[in-house]
């Protein structure tokens, strides 16, 4: 598909956790691009070349440091992704993910929709399971910038995530 947009170059800022998050997000965007463009049907060699081409100069520098058992392994998308995962240490850390979720407050001028979306994204790696909507609701109540809105939310009976967002939209 000619309308598929490739991901922006990988930007590596901050400490190891931030860099690992950037890599995970970039990889997800790259995988969406592979599907949307139809490149996922191509050989592993073509996909690997595309990854190296799109990752940007910082990612390319990391790619140049990789060692391979067989020379042709550098043209295997699965091996490249494994090497990048190992480099960034992308082992899942539930405690860190939950810390980010529970400390995320609404920013001044941030809409409820933007805040709720940020919380939904932050909740994904937290393994909240069936508690997810309730915890997002609670995080909104605790993290909302307007104390009058918070008071209204706290006085609402049977408060759900949907009611929380609706109330804050109407303020």
Secondary structure, 3 states (H helix, E strand, C coil): CCCCCCCCCCCCCCCHHHHHHHHHHHHHHHHHHHHHHCHHHCCHHHHHHHHHHHCHHHHHHHHHCCCCCCHHHHHCHHHHHHHHHHHHCCCCCHHHHHHHHHCCCCCCCCCHHHHHHHHHHHHHHHCCHHHHHHHHHHHHHHHCCCHHHHHHHHHCCCCCHHHHHHHHHCC
